[in-house]
Amino acid sequence: MALTAINPVDGSELARYDEASAEDVAAAIDRGHDAFLEWRERPLSERCDLLRALAATLRANKADLAREATLEMGKILREAEGEVEKSAVFCEYYADNAERLLTPEVIEDGGAVENYV
């Protein structure tokens, strides 16, 4: 069985994707775990730099990405361009605020156990 991507505006077929086998899924999970083990060792500054580079790449490819979103979702082009920009802004937000957001916050609840987020 295959998954078919359909243009919601005119019903035309955009692409067809083969169903993943159990082995495909297991391999993808293994690759994801391996990537996690590698990425958790990368310095935060490097990860933030990569997020900023992703924001720049999104903006550099905004027209193509917006056209693709328009085909796949039936969005008007201006809205799709806005979504690409929003994604770039999110990348920059997390790059600029990562250290603060990842700092554990202790929650005082009067109990004997330390709680934190």
C-alpha positions as CSV (number, residue, x, y, z in Angstrom):
1,M,0.0,0.0,0.0
2,A,1.3,3.5,-0.8
3,L,0.4,6.9,0.6
4,T,-0.5,9.4,-2.1
5,A,-0.2,13.1,-1.6
6,I,-3.1,14.9,-3.3
7,N,-3.3,18.6,-4.2
8,P,-6.4,19.7,-2.3
9,V,-7.3,22.4,-4.8
10,D,-7.5,20.3,-8.0
11,G,-7.2,16.7,-6.8
12,S,-4.1,16.0,-8.8
13,E,-1.5,13.5,-7.5
14,L,1.6,15.3,-6.2
15,A,3.7,12.2,-5.0
16,R,3.4,8.6,-4.0
17,Y,5.2,7.2,-1.0
18,D,5.7,3.5,-0.3
19,E,4.6,2.1,3.0
20,A,7.3,1.5,5.6
21,S,8.0,-2.1,6.6
22,A,8.6,-3.1,10.3
23,E,12.3,-3.2,9.4
24,D,12.2,0.3,8.0
25,V,10.6,1.6,11.1
26,A,13.1,-0.2,13.4
27,A,16.0,1.2,11.3
28,A,14.6,4.7,11.6
29,I,14.2,4.4,15.4
30,D,17.8,3.1,15.6
31,R,19.1,6.1,13.5
32,G,17.1,8.5,15.6
33,H,18.6,7.0,18.8
34,D,22.1,7.2,17.4
35,A,21.5,10.8,16.4
36,F,20.3,11.6,19.9
37,L,23.5,10.1,21.4
38,E,25.6,12.2,19.1
39,W,23.7,15.5,19.4
40,R,23.5,15.5,23.2
41,E,27.3,15.7,23.2
42,R,27.4,18.7,20.9
43,P,28.0,22.0,22.7
44,L,24.9,24.2,23.1
45,S,26.6,27.0,21.2
46,E,27.1,24.7,18.2
47,R,23.5,23.7,18.3
48,C,22.4,27.3,18.5
49,D,24.6,28.2,15.5
50,L,22.9,25.4,13.5
51,L,19.5,26.7,14.4
52,R,20.5,30.2,13.2
53,A,21.8,28.6,10.0
54,L,18.5,26.8,9.6
55,A,16.7,30.1,9.9
56,A,18.9,31.5,7.1
57,T,18.3,28.5,4.9
58,L,14.5,28.7,5.4
59,R,14.6,32.3,4.4
60,A,16.8,31.7,1.4
61,N,14.4,29.0,0.2
62,K,11.2,30.7,1.2
63,A,9.7,30.9,-2.3
64,D,10.2,27.2,-3.0
65,L,9.0,26.1,0.4
66,A,6.0,28.3,0.2
67,R,5.1,26.9,-3.3
68,E,5.4,23.4,-1.9
69,A,3.1,24.2,1.0
70,T,0.6,25.8,-1.3
71,L,0.5,22.6,-3.4
72,E,0.2,20.3,-0.5
73,M,-2.2,22.3,1.7
74,G,-4.1,24.6,-0.6
75,K,-2.8,27.6,1.3
76,I,-2.6,30.9,-0.5
77,L,1.1,31.8,-1.2
78,R,1.3,34.8,1.1
79,E,0.2,32.6,4.1
80,A,2.6,29.9,3.2
81,E,5.5,32.4,3.0
82,G,4.4,33.6,6.4
83,E,4.6,30.1,7.8
84,V,8.2,29.8,6.5
85,E,9.1,33.1,8.1
86,K,7.4,32.0,11.3
87,S,9.5,28.8,11.3
88,A,12.7,30.9,10.8
89,V,11.7,33.2,13.7
90,F,11.2,30.2,16.0
91,C,14.6,28.9,15.1
92,E,16.2,32.2,16.1
93,Y,14.1,32.5,19.3
94,Y,15.3,29.1,20.5
95,A,18.9,29.8,19.5
96,D,18.8,33.2,21.3
97,N,17.1,31.8,24.4
98,A,18.3,28.2,24.6
99,E,20.6,28.8,27.7
100,R,17.8,30.4,29.7
101,L,15.2,27.9,28.6
102,L,17.4,24.9,29.4
103,T,18.4,26.1,32.8
104,P,16.7,24.0,35.5
105,E,14.2,26.0,37.5
106,V,13.7,24.8,41.1
107,I,10.1,24.7,42.3
108,E,9.7,25.3,46.0
109,D,6.8,23.2,47.4
110,G,7.8,22.8,51.0
111,G,8.5,19.2,50.6
112,A,11.7,17.2,51.4
113,V,12.3,16.4,47.7
114,E,13.8,19.0,45.4
115,N,11.5,19.6,42.4
116,Y,12.6,21.3,39.2
117,V,11.5,21.9,35.6
